Amino acid sequence: MYGGKVTQTRFRPDARYAWSAGEAMSRFLEELQNGRLIARTCAACERVLFPPRMFCELCFRPTDAWTHVLDTGTIETFSVSYLDTNAKRIAVPILVGVVSLDGASPRMGMMHYFGEMTKDDIRIGMRVKAVWRPPEERRGSVLDIAYFRPLREGEG
Ligand SMILES: [Zn+2]
């Protein structure tokens, strides 16, 4: 009927989007802006779930309460990256990895950058502390923490 022609039309939809991160993630991001890390507790298995979740996947039931965890922790694993976030080669590597936070149950990690240390200093099991961005620069994102640095003598 159209004789093999490609028909087309121009259409600019006036669609506006709002995306909800969900109850647990929304509260988590809000608390980051205040320089705090929040988790959920499950009364049945007595775990502290971080990042917070409204449902315990072990007990198959809703979690029970909010609780804060500390901004200190232990490096679980790490990677030395010679590529930046745009996959461009860099001379000084970026250190990234997973931190288990103090107060959360084991194997509840947060992926983040490491700073104030070199690829030769970093170790699994190393004790670290979050370096928060100044309050006016926080955006309710995991990047409200700039990076994790080595814990100093007398801290935590
Ligand atoms: Zn549970």
Backbone and ligand atoms as CSV (ligand in chain L), in Angstrom:
chain,resi,resn,atom,element,x,y,z
A,1,MET,N,N,0.821,-1.196,0.000
A,1,MET,CA,C,0.000,0.000,0.000
A,1,MET,C,C,0.869,1.267,0.000
A,2,TYR,N,N,2.028,1.233,0.744
A,2,TYR,CA,C,2.917,2.401,0.759
A,2,TYR,C,C,4.060,2.243,-0.249
A,3,GLY,N,N,4.013,1.193,-1.028
A,3,GLY,CA,C,4.993,0.991,-2.101
A,3,GLY,C,C,6.422,0.888,-1.613
A,4,GLY,N,N,6.627,0.278,-0.450
A,4,GLY,CA,C,7.976,0.071,0.054
A,4,GLY,C,C,8.616,1.319,0.637
A,5,LYS,N,N,7.904,2.415,0.718
A,5,LYS,CA,C,8.476,3.632,1.298
A,5,LYS,C,C,8.468,3.549,2.832
A,6,VAL,N,N,9.451,4.137,3.396
A,6,VAL,CA,C,9.480,4.213,4.855
A,6,VAL,C,C,8.707,5.452,5.256
A,7,THR,N,N,7.680,5.233,6.029
A,7,THR,CA,C,6.898,6.393,6.467
A,7,THR,C,C,7.442,6.848,7.813
A,8,GLN,N,N,7.405,8.100,8.054
A,8,GLN,CA,C,7.880,8.599,9.340
A,8,GLN,C,C,7.107,9.815,9.771
A,9,THR,N,N,7.182,10.066,11.047
A,9,THR,CA,C,6.528,11.242,11.599
A,9,THR,C,C,7.410,11.803,12.694
A,10,ARG,N,N,7.304,13.067,12.919
A,10,ARG,CA,C,8.029,13.684,14.032
A,10,ARG,C,C,7.077,13.826,15.210
A,11,PHE,N,N,7.577,13.416,16.365
A,11,PHE,CA,C,6.736,13.452,17.552
A,11,PHE,C,C,7.616,13.747,18.746
A,12,ARG,N,N,7.355,14.845,19.398
A,12,ARG,CA,C,8.147,15.202,20.581
A,12,ARG,C,C,7.266,15.061,21.813
A,13,PRO,N,N,7.352,13.935,22.506
A,13,PRO,CA,C,6.451,13.735,23.651
A,13,PRO,C,C,6.804,14.649,24.817
A,14,ASP,N,N,5.803,15.146,25.485
A,14,ASP,CA,C,6.010,15.983,26.659
A,14,ASP,C,C,5.909,15.086,27.893
A,15,ALA,N,N,6.830,14.145,27.990
A,15,ALA,CA,C,6.775,13.187,29.087
A,15,ALA,C,C,7.731,13.622,30.190
A,16,ARG,N,N,7.251,13.650,31.394
A,16,ARG,CA,C,8.097,13.995,32.538
A,16,ARG,C,C,8.223,12.763,33.421
A,17,TYR,N,N,9.439,12.524,33.899
A,17,TYR,CA,C,9.680,11.318,34.672
A,17,TYR,C,C,10.099,11.635,36.099
A,18,ALA,N,N,9.649,10.814,36.982
A,18,ALA,CA,C,10.143,10.852,38.350
A,18,ALA,C,C,10.407,9.403,38.707
A,19,TRP,N,N,11.552,9.148,39.271
A,19,TRP,CA,C,11.909,7.786,39.589
A,19,TRP,C,C,12.106,7.676,41.088
A,20,SER,N,N,11.436,6.738,41.703
A,20,SER,CA,C,11.581,6.552,43.136
A,20,SER,C,C,12.618,5.464,43.396
A,21,ALA,N,N,13.530,5.760,44.304
A,21,ALA,CA,C,14.560,4.781,44.643
A,21,ALA,C,C,14.007,3.719,45.584
A,22,GLY,N,N,12.763,3.896,46.045
A,22,GLY,CA,C,12.187,2.951,47.004
A,22,GLY,C,C,12.454,3.408,48.423
A,23,GLU,N,N,11.716,2.866,49.377
A,23,GLU,CA,C,11.771,3.340,50.763
A,23,GLU,C,C,13.174,3.227,51.374
A,24,ALA,N,N,13.777,2.058,51.264
A,24,ALA,CA,C,15.082,1.841,51.909
A,24,ALA,C,C,16.182,2.665,51.235
A,25,MET,N,N,16.238,2.637,49.903
A,25,MET,CA,C,17.303,3.350,49.201
A,25,MET,C,C,17.125,4.864,49.331
A,26,SER,N,N,15.881,5.352,49.337
A,26,SER,CA,C,15.630,6.792,49.493
A,26,SER,C,C,16.159,7.289,50.836
A,27,ARG,N,N,15.848,6.536,51.892
A,27,ARG,CA,C,16.316,6.918,53.229
A,27,ARG,C,C,17.848,6.849,53.292
A,28,PHE,N,N,18.422,5.825,52.685
A,28,PHE,CA,C,19.877,5.643,52.642
A,28,PHE,C,C,20.547,6.874,51.997
A,29,LEU,N,N,20.017,7.320,50.863
A,29,LEU,CA,C,20.603,8.455,50.134
A,29,LEU,C,C,20.414,9.763,50.912
A,30,GLU,N,N,19.246,9.917,51.555
A,30,GLU,CA,C,18.968,11.091,52.385
A,30,GLU,C,C,19.969,11.189,53.536
A,31,GLU,N,N,20.215,10.058,54.189
A,31,GLU,CA,C,21.134,10.027,55.338
A,31,GLU,C,C,22.569,10.328,54.908
A,32,LEU,N,N,22.936,9.897,53.698
A,32,LEU,CA,C,24.279,10.196,53.187
A,32,LEU,C,C,24.510,11.702,53.152
A,33,GLN,N,N,23.487,12.427,52.738
A,33,GLN,CA,C,23.576,13.874,52.657
A,33,GLN,C,C,23.852,14.487,54.031
A,34,ASN,N,N,23.416,13.783,55.099
A,34,ASN,CA,C,23.665,14.235,56.469
A,34,ASN,C,C,24.926,13.605,57.051
A,35,GLY,N,N,25.683,12.922,56.213
A,35,GLY,CA,C,26.937,12.332,56.681
A,35,GLY,C,C,26.759,11.107,57.543
A,36,ARG,N,N,25.661,10.390,57.325
A,36,ARG,CA,C,25.405,9.183,58.116
A,36,ARG,C,C,25.105,8.003,57.207
A,37,LEU,N,N,25.424,6.811,57.711
A,37,LEU,CA,C,25.165,5.574,56.973
A,37,LEU,C,C,24.095,4.792,57.715
A,38,ILE,N,N,23.003,4.499,57.027
A,38,ILE,CA,C,21.889,3.825,57.691
A,38,ILE,C,C,21.692,2.413,57.154
A,39,ALA,N,N,21.218,1.543,58.065
A,39,ALA,CA,C,21.003,0.134,57.730
A,39,ALA,C,C,19.649,-0.298,58.283
A,40,ARG,N,N,19.245,-1.527,58.009
A,40,ARG,CA,C,18.003,-2.099,58.552
A,40,ARG,C,C,18.369,-3.339,59.351
A,41,THR,N,N,17.649,-3.555,60.438
A,41,THR,CA,C,17.890,-4.756,61.230
A,41,THR,C,C,16.771,-5.764,60.985
A,42,CYS,N,N,17.128,-7.042,61.072
A,42,CYS,CA,C,16.152,-8.119,60.997
A,42,CYS,C,C,16.180,-8.812,62.358
A,43,ALA,N,N,15.041,-8.806,63.056
A,43,ALA,CA,C,14.967,-9.379,64.404
A,43,ALA,C,C,15.067,-10.899,64.373
A,44,ALA,N,N,14.724,-11.514,63.254
A,44,ALA,CA,C,14.732,-12.979,63.181
A,44,ALA,C,C,16.156,-13.536,63.060
A,45,CYS,N,N,16.945,-13.025,62.133
A,45,CYS,CA,C,18.311,-13.557,61.957
A,45,CYS,C,C,19.334,-12.671,62.669
A,46,GLU,N,N,18.855,-11.549,63.248
A,46,GLU,CA,C,19.692,-10.612,64.004
A,46,GLU,C,C,20.819,-10.007,63.172
A,47,ARG,N,N,20.600,-9.896,61.869
A,47,ARG,CA,C,21.609,-9.262,61.027
A,47,ARG,C,C,21.313,-7.774,60.875
A,48,VAL,N,N,22.363,-7.021,60.576
A,48,VAL,CA,C,22.235,-5.606,60.243
A,48,VAL,C,C,22.509,-5.511,58.752
A,49,LEU,N,N,21.475,-5.218,57.988
A,49,LEU,CA,C,21.570,-5.224,56.531
A,49,LEU,C,C,21.997,-3.862,55.993
A,50,PHE,N,N,23.108,-3.862,55.286
A,50,PHE,CA,C,23.630,-2.641,54.683
A,50,PHE,C,C,24.134,-2.946,53.285
A,51,PRO,N,N,23.768,-2.102,52.284
A,51,PRO,CA,C,22.794,-1.025,52.337
A,51,PRO,C,C,21.429,-1.546,52.791
A,52,PRO,N,N,20.590,-0.652,53.344
A,52,PRO,CA,C,19.326,-1.112,53.940
A,52,PRO,C,C,18.363,-1.710,52.918
A,53,ARG,N,N,17.643,-2.736,53.363
A,53,ARG,CA,C,16.610,-3.340,52.531
A,53,ARG,C,C,15.377,-3.549,53.414
A,54,MET,N,N,14.208,-3.420,52.841
A,54,MET,CA,C,12.963,-3.540,53.590
A,54,MET,C,C,12.553,-5.001,53.769
A,55,PHE,N,N,13.301,-5.900,53.130
A,55,PHE,CA,C,12.932,-7.309,53.168
A,55,PHE,C,C,14.183,-8.146,53.406
A,56,CYS,N,N,14.082,-9.103,54.342
A,56,CYS,CA,C,15.241,-9.970,54.605
A,56,CYS,C,C,15.155,-11.184,53.681
A,57,GLU,N,N,16.180,-11.340,52.866
A,57,GLU,CA,C,16.155,-12.418,51.865
A,57,GLU,C,C,16.448,-13.780,52.500
A,58,LEU,N,N,17.002,-13.786,53.727
A,58,LEU,CA,C,17.267,-15.061,54.409
A,58,LEU,C,C,16.015,-15.558,55.114
A,59,CYS,N,N,15.338,-14.641,55.810
A,59,CYS,CA,C,14.160,-15.003,56.618
A,59,CYS,C,C,12.869,-14.916,55.827
A,60,PHE,N,N,12.937,-14.276,54.655
A,60,PHE,CA,C,11.761,-14.119,53.807
A,60,PHE,C,C,10.646,-13.388,54.551
A,61,ARG,N,N,11.021,-12.297,55.202
A,61,ARG,CA,C,10.065,-11.478,55.955
A,61,ARG,C,C,10.547,-10.026,55.937
A,62,PRO,N,N,9.637,-9.067,56.247
A,62,PRO,CA,C,10.065,-7.664,56.287
A,62,PRO,C,C,11.111,-7.428,57.383
A,63,THR,N,N,12.028,-6.494,57.146
A,63,THR,CA,C,12.999,-6.139,58.182
A,63,THR,C,C,12.276,-5.279,59.223
A,64,ASP,N,N,12.937,-5.022,60.374
A,64,ASP,CA,C,12.213,-4.465,61.514
A,64,ASP,C,C,12.495,-3.015,61.877
A,65,ALA,N,N,13.757,-2.581,61.805
A,65,ALA,CA,C,14.059,-1.231,62.302
A,65,ALA,C,C,15.252,-0.621,61.582
A,66,TRP,N,N,15.336,0.721,61.710
A,66,TRP,CA,C,16.477,1.471,61.161
A,66,TRP,C,C,17.577,1.522,62.200
A,67,THR,N,N,18.807,1.501,61.765
A,67,THR,CA,C,19.936,1.675,62.681
A,67,THR,C,C,21.087,2.280,61.883
A,68,HIS,N,N,21.930,3.039,62.567
A,68,HIS,CA,C,23.093,3.610,61.876
A,68,HIS,C,C,24.286,2.697,62.025
A,69,VAL,N,N,25.110,2.630,60.998
A,69,VAL,CA,C,26.378,1.918,61.105
A,69,VAL,C,C,27.489,2.974,61.039
A,70,LEU,N,N,28.707,2.592,61.386
A,70,LEU,CA,C,29.806,3.559,61.445
A,70,LEU,C,C,30.390,3.808,60.056
A,71,ASP,N,N,31.154,4.905,59.942
A,71,ASP,CA,C,31.797,5.184,58.651
A,71,ASP,C,C,33.242,4.695,58.631
A,72,THR,N,N,33.517,3.743,59.531
A,72,THR,CA,C,34.810,3.067,59.523
A,72,THR,C,C,34.563,1.613,59.129
A,73,GLY,N,N,35.570,0.972,58.604
A,73,GLY,CA,C,35.396,-0.417,58.192
A,73,GLY,C,C,36.691,-1.077,57.767
A,74,THR,N,N,36.540,-2.217,57.107
A,74,THR,CA,C,37.683,-3.041,56.715
A,74,THR,C,C,37.606,-3.322,55.214
A,75,ILE,N,N,38.726,-3.229,54.545
A,75,ILE,CA,C,38.754,-3.533,53.104
A,75,ILE,C,C,38.587,-5.039,52.909
A,76,GLU,N,N,37.527,-5.426,52.189
A,76,GLU,CA,C,37.241,-6.833,51.889
A,76,GLU,C,C,38.009,-7.288,50.661
A,77,THR,N,N,38.008,-6.421,49.654
A,77,THR,CA,C,38.679,-6.717,48.398
A,77,THR,C,C,38.938,-5.402,47.686
A,78,PHE,N,N,39.895,-5.403,46.764
A,78,PHE,CA,C,40.176,-4.156,46.043
A,78,PHE,C,C,40.744,-4.452,44.668
A,79,SER,N,N,40.813,-3.409,43.874
A,79,SER,CA,C,41.326,-3.510,42.522
A,79,SER,C,C,42.175,-2.280,42.245
A,80,VAL,N,N,43.273,-2.470,41.527
A,80,VAL,CA,C,44.146,-1.370,41.121
A,80,VAL,C,C,43.852,-1.127,39.645
A,81,SER,N,N,43.268,0.020,39.329
A,81,SER,CA,C,42.813,0.265,37.959
A,81,SER,C,C,43.649,1.322,37.250
A,82,TYR,N,N,44.176,0.951,36.080
A,82,TYR,CA,C,44.927,1.900,35.252
A,82,TYR,C,C,44.039,2.490,34.156
A,83,LEU,N,N,42.737,2.325,34.337
A,83,LEU,CA,C,41.762,2.946,33.432
A,83,LEU,C,C,40.891,3.854,34.283
A,84,ASP,N,N,40.569,5.042,33.753
A,84,ASP,CA,C,39.667,5.915,34.500
A,84,ASP,C,C,38.221,5.539,34.186
A,85,THR,N,N,37.273,6.331,34.688
A,85,THR,CA,C,35.858,5.974,34.515
A,85,THR,C,C,35.420,6.063,33.050
A,86,ASN,N,N,36.239,6.726,32.196
A,86,ASN,CA,C,35.926,6.771,30.755
A,86,ASN,C,C,36.749,5.746,29.980
A,87,ALA,N,N,37.345,4.779,30.697
A,87,ALA,CA,C,38.175,3.725,30.100
A,87,ALA,C,C,39.411,4.280,29.402
A,88,LYS,N,N,39.883,5.446,29.876
A,88,LYS,CA,C,41.108,6.053,29.353
A,88,LYS,C,C,42.283,5.603,30.222
A,89,ARG,N,N,43.439,5.312,29.578
A,89,ARG,CA,C,44.615,4.893,30.344
A,89,ARG,C,C,45.119,6.025,31.231
A,90,ILE,N,N,45.520,5.693,32.458
A,90,ILE,CA,C,46.053,6.693,33.382
A,90,ILE,C,C,47.344,6.168,34.000
A,91,ALA,N,N,48.228,7.096,34.375
A,91,ALA,CA,C,49.535,6.717,34.906
A,91,ALA,C,C,49.457,6.312,36.376
A,92,VAL,N,N,48.716,7.103,37.155
A,92,VAL,CA,C,48.563,6.808,38.583
A,92,VAL,C,C,47.233,6.064,38.753
A,93,PRO,N,N,47.286,4.819,39.207
A,93,PRO,CA,C,46.055,4.027,39.229
A,93,PRO,C,C,45.022,4.507,40.246
A,94,ILE,N,N,43.763,4.223,39.933
A,94,ILE,CA,C,42.652,4.450,40.847
A,94,ILE,C,C,42.518,3.186,41.683
A,95,LEU,N,N,42.303,3.345,42.981
A,95,LEU,CA,C,42.098,2.191,43.866
A,95,LEU,C,C,40.619,2.111,44.204
A,96,VAL,N,N,39.997,0.999,43.894
A,96,VAL,CA,C,38.574,0.798,44.186
A,96,VAL,C,C,38.401,-0.539,44.871
A,97,GLY,N,N,37.293,-0.688,45.609
A,97,GLY,CA,C,37.061,-1.971,46.250
A,97,GLY,C,C,35.850,-1.945,47.149
A,98,VAL,N,N,35.750,-2.971,47.971
A,98,VAL,CA,C,34.593,-3.131,48.850
A,98,VAL,C,C,35.030,-2.989,50.304
A,99,VAL,N,N,34.280,-2.157,51.043
A,99,VAL,CA,C,34.532,-1.942,52.473
A,99,VAL,C,C,33.388,-2.565,53.267
A,100,SER,N,N,33.724,-3.385,54.256
A,100,SER,CA,C,32.718,-3.880,55.206
A,100,SER,C,C,32.670,-2.875,56.335
A,101,LEU,N,N,31.500,-2.265,56.554
A,101,LEU,CA,C,31.408,-1.203,57.560
A,101,LEU,C,C,31.212,-1.755,58.962
A,102,ASP,N,N,31.795,-1.070,59.932
A,102,ASP,CA,C,31.659,-1.461,61.336
A,102,ASP,C,C,30.204,-1.266,61.770
A,103,GLY,N,N,29.641,-2.286,62.363
A,103,GLY,CA,C,28.249,-2.219,62.816
A,103,GLY,C,C,27.315,-2.977,61.897
A,104,ALA,N,N,27.725,-3.228,60.665
A,104,ALA,CA,C,26.905,-4.016,59.736
A,104,ALA,C,C,27.317,-5.481,59.858
A,105,SER,N,N,26.443,-6.390,59.444
A,105,SER,CA,C,26.780,-7.808,59.495
A,105,SER,C,C,27.869,-8.132,58.472
A,106,PRO,N,N,28.568,-9.258,58.679
A,106,PRO,CA,C,29.619,-9.631,57.720
A,106,PRO,C,C,29.074,-9.742,56.292
A,107,ARG,N,N,29.927,-9.487,55.361
A,107,ARG,CA,C,29.615,-9.555,53.932
A,107,ARG,C,C,28.559,-8.541,53.492
A,108,MET,N,N,28.456,-7.414,54.253
A,108,MET,CA,C,27.591,-6.313,53.843
A,108,MET,C,C,28.545,-5.200,53.444
A,109,GLY,N,N,28.888,-5.165,52.187
A,109,GLY,CA,C,29.926,-4.231,51.772
A,109,GLY,C,C,29.416,-3.050,50.975
A,110,MET,N,N,30.294,-2.065,50.878
A,110,MET,CA,C,30.023,-0.879,50.083
A,110,MET,C,C,31.188,-0.731,49.116
A,111,MET,N,N,30.873,-0.589,47.847
A,111,MET,CA,C,31.908,-0.401,46.831
A,111,MET,C,C,32.317,1.068,46.842
A,112,HIS,N,N,33.623,1.345,46.871
A,112,HIS,CA,C,34.044,2.745,46.869
A,112,HIS,C,C,35.487,2.923,46.431
A,113,TYR,N,N,35.904,4.196,46.368
A,113,TYR,CA,C,37.291,4.547,46.047
A,113,TYR,C,C,38.112,4.556,47.332
A,114,PHE,N,N,39.426,4.324,47.172
A,114,PHE,CA,C,40.356,4.469,48.293
A,114,PHE,C,C,41.315,5.597,47.966
A,115,GLY,N,N,41.675,6.389,49.002
A,115,GLY,CA,C,42.582,7.511,48.820
A,115,GLY,C,C,43.550,7.620,49.983
A,116,GLU,N,N,44.509,8.551,49.854
A,116,GLU,CA,C,45.567,8.761,50.854
A,116,GLU,C,C,46.352,7.481,51.083
A,117,MET,N,N,46.452,6.658,50.031
A,117,MET,CA,C,47.262,5.434,50.069
A,117,MET,C,C,47.631,5.118,48.620
A,118,THR,N,N,48.677,4.340,48.439
A,118,THR,CA,C,49.086,3.974,47.079
A,118,THR,C,C,48.775,2.500,46.848
A,119,LYS,N,N,49.000,2.053,45.626
A,119,LYS,CA,C,48.776,0.645,45.290
A,119,LYS,C,C,49.708,-0.260,46.096
A,120,ASP,N,N,50.810,0.300,46.602
A,120,ASP,CA,C,51.742,-0.498,47.399
A,120,ASP,C,C,51.337,-0.577,48.873
A,121,ASP,N,N,50.492,0.388,49.310
A,121,ASP,CA,C,50.054,0.393,50.719
A,121,ASP,C,C,48.805,-0.456,50.930
A,122,ILE,N,N,47.931,-0.473,49.942
A,122,ILE,CA,C,46.599,-1.060,50.125
A,122,ILE,C,C,46.688,-2.569,50.369
A,123,ARG,N,N,45.867,-3.041,51.329
A,123,ARG,CA,C,45.848,-4.454,51.715
A,123,ARG,C,C,44.426,-4.876,52.035
A,124,ILE,N,N,44.112,-6.137,51.785
A,124,ILE,CA,C,42.845,-6.700,52.265
A,124,ILE,C,C,42.954,-6.754,53.782
A,125,GLY,N,N,41.906,-6.348,54.488
A,125,GLY,CA,C,41.936,-6.331,55.952
A,125,GLY,C,C,42.352,-4.996,56.519
A,126,MET,N,N,42.776,-4.080,55.658
A,126,MET,CA,C,43.190,-2.747,56.097
A,126,MET,C,C,41.989,-2.006,56.675
A,127,ARG,N,N,42.217,-1.277,57.788
A,127,ARG,CA,C,41.143,-0.501,58.428
A,127,ARG,C,C,41.078,0.873,57.777
A,128,VAL,N,N,39.862,1.294,57.426
A,128,VAL,CA,C,39.676,2.561,56.714
A,128,VAL,C,C,38.530,3.383,57.311
A,129,LYS,N,N,38.501,4.670,56.924
A,129,LYS,CA,C,37.450,5.596,57.376
A,129,LYS,C,C,37.011,6.443,56.188
A,130,ALA,N,N,35.712,6.748,56.154
A,130,ALA,CA,C,35.161,7.566,55.066
A,130,ALA,C,C,35.653,9.004,55.164
A,131,VAL,N,N,35.951,9.594,54.017
A,131,VAL,CA,C,36.239,11.026,53.920
A,131,VAL,C,C,35.020,11.637,53.241
A,132,TRP,N,N,34.244,12.395,54.026
A,132,TRP,CA,C,32.990,12.987,53.527
A,132,TRP,C,C,33.262,14.290,52.799
A,133,ARG,N,N,32.491,14.544,51.755
A,133,ARG,CA,C,32.565,15.849,51.097
A,133,ARG,C,C,31.942,16.878,52.037
A,134,PRO,N,N,32.297,18.164,51.887
A,134,PRO,CA,C,31.679,19.191,52.738
A,134,PRO,C,C,30.153,19.150,52.538
A,135,PRO,N,N,29.360,19.418,53.606
A,135,PRO,CA,C,27.896,19.321,53.522
A,135,PRO,C,C,27.292,20.024,52.307
A,136,GLU,N,N,27.825,21.211,51.944
A,136,GLU,CA,C,27.230,21.968,50.829
A,136,GLU,C,C,27.481,21.303,49.469
A,137,GLU,N,N,28.402,20.348,49.425
A,137,GLU,CA,C,28.687,19.656,48.155
A,137,GLU,C,C,27.980,18.310,48.056
A,138,ARG,N,N,27.289,17.911,49.131
A,138,ARG,CA,C,26.642,16.588,49.122
A,138,ARG,C,C,25.345,16.623,48.315
A,139,ARG,N,N,25.096,15.508,47.619
A,139,ARG,CA,C,23.949,15.455,46.709
A,139,ARG,C,C,23.014,14.270,46.971
A,140,GLY,N,N,23.200,13.565,48.094
A,140,GLY,CA,C,22.379,12.388,48.328
A,140,GLY,C,C,22.805,11.255,47.425
A,141,SER,N,N,24.118,11.037,47.359
A,141,SER,CA,C,24.696,10.032,46.477
A,141,SER,C,C,25.826,9.336,47.240
A,142,VAL,N,N,26.202,8.135,46.807
A,142,VAL,CA,C,27.324,7.455,47.474
A,142,VAL,C,C,28.607,8.271,47.318
A,143,LEU,N,N,28.633,9.173,46.336
A,143,LEU,CA,C,29.808,10.021,46.150
A,143,LEU,C,C,29.826,11.203,47.122
A,144,ASP,N,N,28.851,11.266,48.063
A,144,ASP,CA,C,28.939,12.224,49.169
A,144,ASP,C,C,30.112,11.828,50.061
A,145,ILE,N,N,30.519,10.584,49.949
A,145,ILE,CA,C,31.803,10.139,50.511
A,145,ILE,C,C,32.786,10.259,49.358
A,146,ALA,N,N,33.868,11.007,49.557
A,146,ALA,CA,C,34.843,11.186,48.475
A,146,ALA,C,C,35.608,9.886,48.251
A,147,TYR,N,N,36.046,9.275,49.363
A,147,TYR,CA,C,36.802,8.026,49.307
A,147,TYR,C,C,37.012,7.520,50.733
A,148,PHE,N,N,37.598,6.361,50.882
A,148,PHE,CA,C,37.972,5.835,52.198
A,148,PHE,C,C,39.495,5.931,52.323
A,149,ARG,N,N,39.939,6.432,53.461
A,149,ARG,CA,C,41.383,6.584,53.732
A,149,ARG,C,C,41.786,5.656,54.874
A,150,PRO,N,N,43.090,5.409,55.040
A,150,PRO,CA,C,43.514,4.543,56.154
A,150,PRO,C,C,43.107,5.138,57.497
A,151,LEU,N,N,42.687,4.272,58.402
A,151,LEU,CA,C,42.348,4.684,59.761
A,151,LEU,C,C,43.630,5.114,60.454
A,152,ARG,N,N,43.566,6.230,61.172
A,152,ARG,CA,C,44.772,6.723,61.856
A,152,ARG,C,C,44.836,6.175,63.279
A,153,GLU,N,N,46.008,6.271,63.828
A,153,GLU,CA,C,46.265,5.852,65.221
A,153,GLU,C,C,45.250,6.512,66.153
A,154,GLY,N,N,44.564,5.715,66.972
A,154,GLY,CA,C,43.619,6.265,67.944
A,154,GLY,C,C,42.207,6.448,67.418
A,155,GLU,N,N,41.971,6.156,66.133
A,155,GLU,CA,C,40.618,6.236,65.552
A,155,GLU,C,C,40.030,4.834,65.529
A,156,GLY,N,N,38.801,4.712,66.020
A,156,GLY,CA,C,38.039,3.439,65.938
A,156,GLY,C,C,38.794,2.203,66.268
L,1,ZN,ZN,ZN,16.524,-12.065,58.618
